[in-house]
Amino acid sequence: MKRLSFILLLSIFGSIQLYAQSNTEETAVKTTINLLFDGMRNADTAMIRKALAAQNIMQTIAKNKDGKFIIRTENVSDFIKSVGTPHPEKYDERIVFTKILIDANLASVWTDYKFYVGEKFSHCGVNSFQLFKGEDGWKIIYIIDTRRKDNCNF
């Protein structure tokens, strides 16, 4: 009976420890993604660069002029430059963390979002992030999003 109690206690302790580690990693992943959007809101290119890995890909799924859905690859340097260039209204992407999956040094994150220019609604959609944890912590290596102006009910 003592042996069974000891094994049960070890199992519970191990589960608690794994949960605490997982929760810490989730917090770190969220912090990196929030850093990107805080950088956008503040037009702070240093914050944005800190959230992104040196090598990354940024894509969007949207309709073209003919109304057909396409995948468009964005130039990350151009994105950073446009966000950092002075503009009268702040770029405010409001996100909700929907799903976070982590395995070792890979994280996959799904967020719903609404994008505002100043206080004016622009569009909504979903972001899908891939992050890598290296020596400098979690960095975004890939972002793809959808964009639409309707069905923004989150």
Backbone as ProteinMPNN parsed JSONL, in Angstrom:
{"seq_chain_A": "MKRLSFILLLSIFGSIQLYAQSNTEETAVKTTINLLFDGMRNADTAMIRKALAAQNIMQTIAKNKDGKFIIRTENVSDFIKSVGTPHPEKYDERIVFTKILIDANLASVWTDYKFYVGEKFSHCGVNSFQLFKGEDGWKIIYIIDTRRKDNCNF", "coords_chain_A": {"N_chain_A": [[0.819, -1.199, 0.0], [1.957, 1.233, 0.785], [3.811, 1.529, -1.221], [2.189, 1.837, -3.517], [0.918, 4.258, -2.863], [3.143, 5.932, -2.867], [3.92, 5.804, -5.59], [1.653, 6.914, -6.769], [1.772, 9.485, -5.675], [4.179, 10.401, -6.832], [3.377, 10.429, -9.534], [1.374, 12.394, -9.493], [2.908, 14.626, -8.698], [4.672, 14.777, -10.868], [2.868, 15.374, -12.937], [1.936, 17.878, -12.122], [4.322, 19.327, -12.274], [4.887, 19.14, -15.056], [2.647, 20.54, -16.03], [3.15, 23.098, -14.955], [5.538, 23.759, -16.289], [4.604, 23.734, -18.916], [2.677, 25.774, -18.792], [4.346, 27.958, -18.26], [5.84, 28.046, -20.637], [3.772, 28.548, -22.471], [3.033, 31.111, -21.63], [5.388, 32.506, -22.262], [5.399, 32.233, -25.055], [3.014, 33.624, -25.705], [3.818, 36.144, -24.82], [5.803, 36.82, -26.683], [4.276, 36.988, -29.072], [2.475, 39.02, -28.348], [4.313, 41.073, -28.105], [4.932, 41.642, -30.766], [2.478, 42.795, -31.636], [2.213, 44.922, -29.832], [4.402, 46.383, -30.642], [3.512, 47.086, -33.215], [1.283, 48.708, -32.535], [2.606, 50.787, -31.276], [4.27, 51.74, -33.226], [6.874, 50.817, -33.163], [9.695, 49.678, -34.299], [11.848, 48.257, -33.259], [10.729, 46.678, -31.246], [9.101, 45.038, -32.797], [11.016, 43.711, -34.397], [12.311, 42.308, -32.373], [10.456, 40.376, -31.735], [10.396, 38.785, -33.96], [12.017, 36.114, -35.737], [15.285, 35.999, -37.276], [15.173, 34.88, -39.81], [12.25, 34.601, -41.486], [8.831, 34.069, -42.52], [6.085, 35.703, -43.952], [2.748, 35.632, -44.674], [-0.437, 36.091, -46.351], [-3.862, 35.237, -46.741], [-6.131, 36.198, -49.026], [-8.678, 37.879, -50.958], [-8.22, 38.494, -54.425], [-8.259, 41.051, -57.019], [-10.092, 39.968, -58.75], [-11.788, 38.616, -57.125], [-11.014, 36.117, -56.31], [-9.583, 33.761, -54.041], [-6.287, 34.037, -52.89], [-2.846, 33.288, -52.034], [-0.686, 35.499, -50.623], [2.615, 36.488, -50.39], [4.285, 38.392, -48.069], [6.754, 40.961, -47.886], [8.895, 40.974, -45.289], [10.645, 42.968, -44.352], [9.606, 45.217, -45.66], [7.107, 45.293, -44.423], [7.83, 45.866, -41.74], [9.025, 48.358, -42.141], [6.806, 49.85, -43.1], [5.108, 49.84, -40.889], [6.689, 51.16, -39.057], [6.998, 53.652, -40.184], [6.061, 56.996, -39.703], [2.626, 57.546, -39.016], [-0.67, 58.904, -38.929], [-2.729, 57.573, -37.48], [-2.975, 54.921, -35.079], [-1.983, 51.508, -35.589], [-3.891, 48.917, -34.714], [-4.133, 45.796, -33.769], [-6.252, 43.573, -32.448], [-6.206, 40.752, -30.571], [-7.263, 37.362, -29.841], [-6.23, 34.66, -28.079], [-6.629, 31.519, -29.265], [-5.78, 28.847, -29.604], [-2.969, 27.084, -28.462], [-0.221, 25.204, -29.139], [2.507, 23.279, -28.117], [5.593, 21.727, -28.658], [8.525, 20.703, -27.532], [10.825, 22.737, -28.989], [9.134, 24.019, -30.709], [6.31, 25.942, -31.436], [2.885, 26.302, -32.123], [0.426, 28.558, -32.891], [-2.866, 29.824, -32.789], [-4.815, 32.593, -33.459], [-7.705, 34.575, -33.207], [-8.596, 37.695, -34.697], [-9.207, 41.271, -34.738], [-8.737, 44.082, -36.71], [-7.836, 47.442, -36.391], [-7.628, 50.783, -37.569], [-6.586, 53.391, -35.967], [-9.476, 54.187, -34.284], [-11.155, 53.077, -36.075], [-12.709, 50.312, -37.504], [-11.119, 47.951, -39.578], [-10.628, 45.3, -40.688], [-11.005, 41.713, -40.154], [-10.025, 38.419, -38.993], [-8.058, 35.434, -38.917], [-5.017, 34.605, -37.358], [-2.221, 32.518, -37.909], [0.463, 31.324, -36.259], [3.861, 30.242, -36.279], [6.365, 29.392, -34.081], [9.761, 29.372, -32.977], [11.907, 28.169, -30.482], [14.872, 29.326, -29.515], [18.237, 30.155, -28.541], [17.742, 32.794, -27.842], [15.206, 32.734, -26.855], [11.625, 32.468, -27.512], [10.754, 32.994, -30.878], [9.058, 34.388, -33.66], [8.632, 32.578, -36.566], [7.041, 32.143, -38.726], [4.143, 33.489, -40.157], [0.803, 33.369, -41.08], [-2.198, 34.704, -42.317], [-5.777, 35.236, -42.423], [-8.094, 37.425, -44.079], [-10.905, 39.459, -43.786], [-14.001, 41.321, -43.994], [-16.386, 40.778, -42.83], [-18.469, 38.63, -40.709], [-17.203, 38.728, -38.161], [-17.278, 37.792, -35.434], [-16.181, 37.598, -32.62]], "CA_chain_A": [[0.0, 0.0, 0.0], [2.846, 2.392, 0.825], [4.431, 1.646, -2.543], [1.167, 2.39, -4.395], [0.764, 5.671, -2.488], [4.343, 6.628, -3.32], [3.827, 5.901, -7.047], [0.599, 7.882, -7.038], [2.309, 10.799, -5.32], [5.132, 10.762, -7.887], [2.606, 10.738, -10.741], [0.738, 13.697, -9.295], [3.962, 15.638, -8.706], [5.142, 14.886, -12.253], [1.835, 16.067, -13.706], [1.965, 19.286, -11.708], [5.547, 19.908, -12.815], [4.697, 19.295, -16.497], [1.689, 21.621, -16.231], [3.827, 24.367, -14.652], [6.462, 24.031, -17.395], [3.786, 24.043, -20.085], [2.089, 27.085, -18.56], [5.424, 28.928, -18.406], [6.138, 28.146, -22.065], [2.644, 29.243, -23.107], [3.162, 32.531, -21.283], [6.503, 33.05, -23.045], [4.944, 32.304, -26.446], [2.074, 34.746, -25.762], [4.591, 37.383, -24.655], [6.444, 37.112, -27.978], [3.255, 37.433, -30.028], [2.005, 40.338, -27.898], [5.375, 42.036, -28.403], [4.734, 42.042, -32.17], [1.337, 43.703, -31.761], [2.553, 46.147, -29.096], [5.286, 47.117, -31.561], [2.671, 47.681, -34.262], [0.5, 49.808, -31.956], [3.505, 51.895, -30.91], [5.148, 52.013, -34.37], [8.209, 50.561, -32.612], [10.289, 48.621, -35.117], [12.73, 47.436, -32.416], [9.872, 45.68, -30.601], [8.683, 44.095, -33.836], [12.184, 42.88, -34.74], [12.602, 41.43, -31.236], [9.491, 39.277, -31.764], [10.586, 37.985, -35.174], [13.298, 35.453, -35.998], [16.03, 36.628, -38.374], [14.602, 34.327, -41.04], [10.836, 34.323, -41.27], [7.929, 34.199, -43.664], [4.823, 36.355, -43.619], [1.818, 35.466, -45.788], [-1.843, 36.353, -46.084], [-4.845, 34.675, -47.666], [-7.113, 37.251, -49.253], [-9.227, 37.907, -52.319], [-7.579, 39.405, -55.367], [-9.188, 41.968, -57.69], [-11.121, 39.167, -59.415], [-12.59, 37.966, -56.112], [-10.513, 34.768, -56.053], [-8.665, 33.688, -52.92], [-4.889, 33.787, -53.227], [-1.872, 33.429, -50.951], [0.259, 36.561, -50.954], [3.772, 36.542, -49.498], [4.657, 39.767, -47.733], [8.158, 41.206, -47.594], [8.924, 41.311, -43.863], [11.305, 44.274, -44.2], [8.641, 46.24, -46.072], [6.098, 45.361, -43.358], [8.425, 46.58, -40.6], [9.196, 49.754, -42.556], [5.508, 50.529, -43.176], [4.597, 50.02, -39.529], [7.544, 52.124, -38.371], [6.893, 54.976, -40.802], [5.033, 57.772, -38.992], [1.283, 57.597, -39.573], [-1.505, 59.629, -37.96], [-3.55, 56.671, -36.669], [-2.228, 53.727, -34.675], [-2.416, 50.215, -36.105], [-4.268, 48.202, -33.504], [-4.646, 44.449, -34.001], [-6.74, 43.026, -31.18], [-6.212, 39.303, -30.757], [-7.723, 36.432, -28.82], [-5.52, 33.383, -28.211], [-7.604, 30.452, -29.394], [-5.14, 27.537, -29.438], [-1.51, 27.09, -28.378], [0.357, 23.866, -29.083], [3.963, 23.36, -27.96], [6.365, 20.498, -28.566], [9.956, 21.039, -27.453], [11.175, 24.093, -29.41], [8.183, 24.452, -31.727], [4.982, 26.325, -30.97], [1.91, 26.655, -33.143], [-0.566, 29.384, -32.199], [-3.99, 30.293, -33.588], [-5.484, 33.72, -32.811], [-8.688, 35.394, -33.917], [-8.229, 39.109, -34.533], [-9.868, 42.394, -35.4], [-7.731, 45.113, -36.968], [-8.358, 48.808, -36.4], [-6.741, 51.904, -37.85], [-7.162, 54.295, -34.975], [-10.674, 53.551, -33.717], [-11.991, 52.603, -37.183], [-12.55, 48.899, -37.855], [-10.629, 47.724, -40.932], [-10.902, 43.925, -41.098], [-10.793, 40.699, -39.127], [-9.582, 37.144, -39.532], [-7.334, 34.53, -38.04], [-3.567, 34.492, -37.534], [-1.59, 31.262, -37.541], [1.883, 31.588, -36.007], [4.803, 29.19, -35.927], [7.47, 29.98, -33.333], [10.907, 28.522, -32.653], [12.6, 28.582, -29.268], [16.317, 29.193, -29.608], [18.998, 30.74, -27.425], [17.14, 34.079, -27.485], [13.81, 32.532, -26.474], [10.661, 32.225, -28.58], [10.722, 33.958, -31.98], [8.1, 34.055, -34.717], [9.305, 32.209, -37.812], [6.067, 32.091, -39.81], [2.796, 34.008, -39.895], [-0.148, 33.437, -42.195], [-3.48, 35.169, -41.789], [-6.904, 35.46, -43.322], [-8.606, 38.785, -43.938], [-12.264, 39.669, -44.275], [-14.673, 42.45, -43.354], [-17.645, 40.336, -42.246], [-18.38, 37.456, -39.835], [-16.163, 39.021, -37.174], [-18.029, 37.644, -34.184], [-15.487, 37.035, -31.456]], "C_chain_A": [[0.86, 1.258, 0.0], [3.471, 2.629, -0.544], [3.453, 2.27, -3.538], [0.956, 3.875, -4.104], [1.949, 6.49, -2.974], [4.314, 6.835, -4.838], [2.775, 6.929, -7.438], [1.077, 9.304, -6.757], [3.304, 11.287, -6.375], [4.413, 11.148, -9.172], [1.965, 12.117, -10.644], [1.777, 14.804, -9.355], [4.48, 15.861, -10.128], [4.148, 15.633, -13.124], [1.816, 17.554, -13.387], [3.182, 19.982, -12.3], [5.425, 20.13, -14.324], [3.735, 20.432, -16.802], [2.359, 22.977, -16.007], [4.792, 24.734, -15.772], [5.689, 24.447, -18.639], [3.193, 25.438, -19.973], [3.134, 28.191, -18.728], [5.764, 29.134, -19.874], [5.015, 28.853, -22.81], [2.716, 30.738, -22.845], [4.264, 33.18, -22.103], [6.121, 33.196, -24.516], [3.99, 33.487, -26.615], [2.804, 36.079, -25.666], [5.248, 37.786, -25.973], [5.429, 37.645, -28.979], [2.713, 38.802, -29.633], [3.038, 41.428, -28.167], [5.251, 42.547, -29.845], [3.619, 43.076, -32.271], [1.514, 44.983, -30.95], [3.468, 47.018, -29.947], [4.501, 47.788, -32.675], [1.905, 48.878, -33.721], [1.368, 51.039, -31.67], [4.431, 52.324, -32.039], [6.618, 51.849, -33.959], [8.836, 49.37, -33.337], [11.229, 47.726, -34.305], [11.927, 46.342, -31.715], [9.465, 44.605, -31.611], [9.833, 43.155, -34.179], [12.518, 41.899, -33.616], [11.669, 40.215, -31.22], [9.745, 38.302, -32.912], [11.957, 37.337, -35.225], [13.969, 36.161, -37.172], [15.508, 36.147, -39.726], [13.145, 33.98, -40.757], [10.051, 34.545, -42.546], [6.626, 34.797, -43.16], [3.919, 36.257, -44.848], [0.408, 35.824, -45.355], [-2.686, 35.666, -47.145], [-5.939, 35.723, -47.81], [-7.633, 37.134, -50.687], [-8.435, 38.876, -53.178], [-8.654, 40.275, -56.024], [-10.337, 41.232, -58.375], [-12.021, 38.421, -58.428], [-12.176, 36.534, -55.808], [-9.531, 34.803, -54.884], [-7.27, 33.31, -53.405], [-4.054, 33.842, -51.951], [-0.849, 34.456, -51.42], [1.382, 36.561, -49.922], [4.182, 37.994, -49.321], [6.166, 39.85, -47.53], [8.229, 41.724, -46.152], [9.577, 42.671, -43.631], [10.368, 45.409, -44.588], [7.546, 46.409, -45.013], [6.622, 46.179, -42.175], [8.575, 48.063, -40.927], [7.86, 50.493, -42.571], [4.924, 50.784, -41.792], [5.389, 51.095, -38.802], [7.514, 53.518, -38.962], [5.784, 55.753, -40.094], [3.705, 57.798, -39.754], [0.361, 58.182, -38.499], [-2.312, 58.732, -37.026], [-2.727, 55.45, -36.268], [-2.841, 52.488, -35.311], [-2.643, 49.316, -34.906], [-4.904, 46.857, -33.863], [-4.976, 43.834, -32.655], [-6.948, 41.53, -31.349], [-6.82, 38.573, -29.562], [-6.977, 35.124, -29.075], [-6.541, 32.261, -28.181], [-6.988, 29.09, -29.101], [-3.629, 27.717, -29.43], [-1.052, 25.645, -28.222], [1.872, 24.009, -29.027], [4.533, 21.954, -27.884], [7.833, 20.881, -28.638], [10.161, 22.494, -27.871], [10.282, 24.636, -30.522], [6.855, 24.788, -31.073], [4.131, 26.697, -32.174], [0.76, 27.357, -32.436], [-1.602, 29.887, -33.194], [-4.632, 31.433, -32.812], [-6.533, 34.313, -33.743], [-8.248, 36.846, -33.733], [-9.226, 40.033, -35.21], [-8.812, 43.477, -35.528], [-8.408, 46.469, -37.108], [-7.246, 49.765, -36.822], [-7.31, 53.047, -37.028], [-8.316, 53.572, -34.31], [-11.578, 52.962, -34.799], [-11.666, 51.151, -37.519], [-12.121, 48.787, -39.316], [-11.014, 46.328, -41.435], [-10.669, 42.978, -39.929], [-10.279, 39.428, -39.795], [-8.94, 36.301, -38.462], [-5.859, 34.609, -38.386], [-3.152, 33.078, -37.157], [-0.097, 31.533, -37.447], [2.634, 30.278, -35.805], [5.968, 29.893, -35.237], [8.531, 28.924, -33.057], [11.545, 29.069, -31.386], [14.08, 28.267, -29.423], [16.978, 29.816, -28.394], [18.401, 32.06, -26.943], [15.679, 33.953, -27.077], [12.927, 32.304, -27.689], [10.686, 33.357, -29.595], [9.736, 33.465, -33.029], [8.883, 33.763, -35.996], [8.345, 32.211, -39.002], [4.731, 32.636, -39.331], [1.998, 33.89, -41.194], [-1.471, 33.862, -41.589], [-4.539, 35.172, -42.876], [-7.396, 36.877, -43.079], [-9.995, 38.863, -44.541], [-12.871, 40.85, -43.514], [-15.999, 42.057, -42.704], [-17.415, 39.07, -41.41], [-17.256, 37.587, -38.821], [-16.753, 38.937, -35.77], [-17.22, 36.976, -33.087], [-15.363, 38.084, -30.388]], "O_chain_A": [[0.549, 2.231, -0.687], [3.64, 3.769, -0.976], [3.84, 3.139, -4.32], [0.829, 4.667, -5.038], [1.778, 7.616, -3.441], [4.646, 7.917, -5.32], [2.996, 7.729, -8.347], [0.803, 10.219, -7.533], [3.273, 12.454, -6.766], [4.81, 12.109, -9.832], [2.009, 12.905, -11.589], [1.548, 15.826, -10.003], [4.7, 16.999, -10.542], [4.545, 16.442, -13.962], [1.694, 18.387, -14.285], [3.078, 21.112, -12.777], [5.813, 21.185, -14.825], [3.97, 21.208, -17.729], [2.154, 23.904, -16.79], [4.861, 25.898, -16.167], [6.069, 25.392, -19.33], [3.2, 26.2, -20.939], [2.83, 29.247, -19.282], [5.956, 30.267, -20.314], [5.278, 29.673, -23.69], [2.482, 31.541, -23.748], [4.09, 34.296, -22.592], [6.485, 34.185, -25.153], [4.133, 34.267, -27.556], [2.449, 37.035, -26.355], [5.248, 38.962, -26.334], [5.686, 38.638, -29.659], [2.511, 39.657, -30.496], [2.679, 42.575, -28.428], [5.441, 43.734, -30.11], [3.787, 44.113, -32.913], [1.009, 46.032, -31.348], [3.328, 48.241, -29.972], [4.788, 48.927, -33.041], [1.868, 49.935, -34.35], [0.919, 52.177, -31.805], [5.291, 53.182, -31.837], [7.481, 52.632, -34.354], [8.546, 48.214, -33.031], [11.389, 46.551, -34.634], [12.39, 45.207, -31.603], [9.485, 43.413, -31.306], [9.645, 41.94, -34.246], [12.959, 40.781, -33.881], [12.051, 39.146, -30.744], [9.357, 37.136, -32.843], [12.948, 37.936, -34.807], [13.31, 36.836, -37.962], [15.415, 36.927, -40.674], [12.85, 33.16, -39.887], [10.541, 35.126, -43.515], [6.132, 34.446, -42.088], [4.27, 36.734, -45.927], [0.093, 35.857, -44.166], [-2.274, 35.531, -48.297], [-6.592, 36.09, -46.834], [-7.093, 36.391, -51.507], [-8.029, 39.944, -52.719], [-9.819, 40.236, -55.627], [-11.419, 41.789, -58.562], [-12.914, 37.68, -58.84], [-12.901, 35.811, -55.125], [-8.748, 35.743, -54.745], [-7.096, 32.396, -54.211], [-4.491, 34.369, -50.927], [-0.23, 34.304, -52.473], [1.126, 36.628, -48.72], [4.398, 38.723, -50.289], [6.781, 38.898, -47.05], [7.688, 42.785, -45.84], [9.108, 43.446, -42.797], [10.336, 46.445, -43.925], [7.11, 47.526, -44.739], [5.939, 47.073, -41.676], [8.286, 48.921, -40.092], [7.778, 51.632, -42.112], [4.314, 51.826, -41.554], [4.826, 51.858, -38.017], [7.954, 54.472, -38.32], [4.686, 55.229, -39.904], [3.664, 58.038, -40.96], [0.584, 57.981, -37.306], [-2.553, 59.109, -35.879], [-1.876, 54.996, -37.033], [-4.048, 52.421, -35.544], [-1.71, 48.991, -34.171], [-6.08, 46.797, -34.22], [-4.094, 43.603, -31.828], [-7.761, 41.092, -32.163], [-6.88, 39.09, -28.446], [-7.079, 34.547, -30.158], [-7.238, 32.076, -27.183], [-7.603, 28.266, -28.425], [-3.072, 28.411, -30.281], [-1.45, 24.954, -27.285], [2.456, 24.77, -29.798], [4.032, 21.101, -27.152], [8.321, 21.328, -29.676], [9.709, 23.399, -27.169], [10.639, 25.603, -31.196], [6.337, 24.022, -30.26], [4.604, 27.329, -33.119], [0.185, 26.818, -31.49], [-1.265, 30.319, -34.297], [-4.962, 31.271, -31.637], [-6.274, 34.525, -34.928], [-7.606, 37.187, -32.739], [-9.97, 39.645, -36.11], [-8.081, 43.76, -34.579], [-9.396, 46.63, -37.824], [-6.079, 49.578, -36.477], [-8.365, 53.599, -37.34], [-8.148, 52.455, -33.821], [-12.638, 52.414, -34.495], [-10.516, 50.8, -37.782], [-12.687, 49.446, -40.188], [-11.65, 46.193, -42.48], [-10.202, 43.379, -38.864], [-10.121, 39.376, -41.015], [-9.231, 36.43, -37.273], [-5.489, 34.671, -39.559], [-3.671, 32.506, -36.197], [0.536, 31.923, -38.428], [2.105, 29.327, -35.23], [6.495, 30.879, -35.753], [8.23, 27.738, -32.922], [11.705, 30.28, -31.232], [14.488, 27.106, -29.457], [16.351, 29.983, -27.348], [18.535, 32.41, -25.77], [14.981, 34.962, -26.966], [13.42, 31.985, -28.771], [10.645, 34.533, -29.231], [9.603, 32.262, -33.252], [9.684, 34.578, -36.452], [8.78, 32.273, -40.152], [4.252, 32.295, -38.249], [2.472, 34.267, -42.266], [-1.828, 33.44, -40.489], [-4.244, 35.119, -44.07], [-7.155, 37.46, -42.022], [-10.235, 38.397, -45.655], [-12.316, 41.314, -42.518], [-16.665, 42.896, -42.097], [-16.318, 38.51, -41.401], [-16.455, 36.669, -38.644], [-16.722, 39.909, -35.015], [-17.563, 35.871, -32.667], [-14.809, 37.817, -29.322]]}, "name": "protein", "num_of_chains": 1, "seq": "MKRLSFILLLSIFGSIQLYAQSNTEETAVKTTINLLFDGMRNADTAMIRKALAAQNIMQTIAKNKDGKFIIRTENVSDFIKSVGTPHPEKYDERIVFTKILIDANLASVWTDYKFYVGEKFSHCGVNSFQLFKGEDGWKIIYIIDTRRKDNCNF"}
